[in-house]
Amino acid sequence: MNNVLIPMQPDVKYLGLHLDQHLTQRTHIKTKHHHLNVKLRGMYWLLGRRSKLSLQNKLLLYKCVLKPVWTYSIQLWGCAKPSHIQIIQRLQSKILQSITIAPWYVSNLMLHIDLHIPFVAMEIGRLSLLYHQRLAGHHNVLITAMTTPPTIK
């Protein structure tokens, strides 16, 4: 650009989304995992075993502060490998166990059912569907054309 060589990067951060050269979402999910861990450690005094907050307040903190960290741009990285999605799922289960002060033998399925919190894969599907429905009803013809499959002639 203007006779200046632009160096190649293995990954780049654009609008909070980490894109690598193979578009695998691995870097983005690992970064989200780290960011979520840092926030969880900072909020442990509110969400941990010794917290005096009620379960409803702890869940509200999770939904308002921690969940937006991993759901940001979920429509784009929702097609990531299941092993990468499991990284976020394991952390979500750890957070729910911490919030409820559940013993080790309580299953993650029971925690999700009792707290009415969907698994990460289900949340990806739900938010992706909402995103595509919103695109289908968009007033811009070019955006609407992206949601319809191409016709084969």
C-alpha positions in Angstrom: 0.0 0.0 0.0 1.6 3.3 -1.2 4.8 1.3 -1.9 5.0 0.1 1.7 5.1 -3.6 2.3 2.4 -4.8 4.6 3.7 -7.7 6.8 1.8 -11.0 7.0 0.4 -11.9 10.4 -0.7 -15.4 11.4 -3.8 -13.9 13.1 -5.4 -10.5 13.5 -7.9 -8.9 15.8 -10.7 -7.1 14.1 -13.7 -5.7 16.0 -12.9 -8.0 18.9 -12.8 -11.1 16.8 -9.5 -13.0 16.4 -9.2 -14.2 12.8 -6.4 -16.6 11.9 -5.1 -17.4 8.4 -7.1 -20.6 8.2 -10.3 -19.2 9.8 -10.4 -22.0 12.4 -11.6 -19.8 15.3 -9.1 -21.5 17.6 -7.3 -18.3 18.6 -10.6 -16.5 19.2 -12.0 -19.2 21.4 -8.7 -19.5 23.4 -8.7 -15.7 23.9 -12.3 -15.8 25.0 -11.5 -18.6 27.4 -8.6 -16.6 28.9 -10.7 -13.4 29.2 -13.5 -15.4 30.8 -11.1 -16.9 33.3 -9.7 -13.5 34.2 -13.2 -12.1 34.8 -14.2 -15.2 36.8 -11.2 -14.8 39.1 -11.9 -11.2 39.6 -15.5 -11.9 40.5 -14.9 -15.0 42.6 -15.6 -13.0 45.8 -19.1 -12.4 44.4 -19.7 -15.8 42.8 -17.7 -18.2 44.9 -18.5 -20.4 47.9 -18.1 -17.7 50.5 -20.3 -15.2 48.8 -23.4 -14.0 50.6 -25.3 -13.2 47.4 -28.4 -15.2 46.6 -28.5 -17.7 43.8 -30.7 -15.4 41.7 -28.1 -12.5 42.1 -25.2 -14.8 41.2 -27.1 -15.9 38.0 -27.9 -12.3 37.2 -24.2 -11.5 37.4 -23.3 -14.5 35.2 -25.9 -13.5 32.6 -24.9 -9.8 32.6 -21.2 -9.9 33.0 -19.7 -13.3 32.0 -22.1 -14.6 29.3 -21.6 -11.6 27.0 -17.9 -12.3 26.9 -18.3 -15.7 25.2 -21.5 -14.9 23.2 -20.0 -11.9 21.4 -19.8 -12.7 17.7 -21.1 -16.2 18.4 -22.9 -16.2 15.0 -19.5 -16.1 13.3 -17.6 -18.6 15.4 -20.5 -21.0 15.9 -19.3 -23.2 13.1 -16.1 -23.9 15.0 -15.0 -27.5 15.7 -16.9 -29.2 18.6 -13.6 -29.6 20.5 -13.2 -25.8 20.5 -16.8 -25.2 21.6 -16.2 -27.7 24.4 -13.5 -25.4 25.8 -16.2 -22.8 26.5 -18.7 -25.4 27.7 -16.3 -26.7 30.3 -15.7 -23.2 31.6 -19.5 -22.5 31.7 -20.0 -25.7 33.7 -17.3 -24.7 36.1 -18.9 -21.3 36.6 -22.3 -22.9 37.2 -20.8 -25.3 39.8 -19.2 -22.4 41.5 -22.4 -20.3 41.5 -24.5 -23.1 43.0 -21.8 -24.5 45.3 -22.7 -27.9 43.8 -20.7 -30.9 45.0 -18.6 -32.7 42.5 -21.1 -35.5 41.9 -23.9 -33.2 40.6 -24.0 -33.6 36.9 -23.6 -30.6 34.5 -26.9 -31.6 32.8 -28.8 -31.2 36.1 -27.2 -27.8 36.7 -28.2 -26.6 33.3 -31.7 -27.9 33.7 -32.3 -26.6 37.2 -30.9 -23.2 36.4 -32.6 -22.9 33.0 -29.2 -22.2 31.3 -28.7 -23.8 27.9 -25.6 -25.5 26.9 -23.1 -23.6 24.7 -24.0 -25.6 21.5 -27.7 -24.9 22.0 -27.0 -21.2 22.6 -25.0 -21.1 19.4 -27.8 -22.6 17.4 -30.4 -20.3 19.0 -28.5 -17.1 18.5 -27.4 -18.1 14.9 -31.0 -18.7 14.0 -32.1 -15.4 15.4 -29.2 -13.7 13.5 -30.3 -15.3 10.2 -33.9 -14.4 10.7 -32.9 -10.8 11.3 -30.8 -10.8 8.1 -33.7 -12.3 6.1 -35.9 -9.4 7.1 -33.3 -6.7 6.4 -34.2 -3.8 4.2 -30.9 -4.0 2.3 -31.3 -6.3 -0.8 -27.6 -7.3 -0.7 -27.8 -8.5 2.9 -31.1 -10.3 2.2 -29.4 -12.0 -0.8 -26.7 -13.4 1.5 -29.3 -15.4 3.5 -30.9 -17.1 0.5 -29.1 -20.1 -1.0 -27.9 -19.7 -4.6 -30.0 -21.2 -7.3 -28.4 -23.9 -9.5 -29.1 -23.6 -13.2 
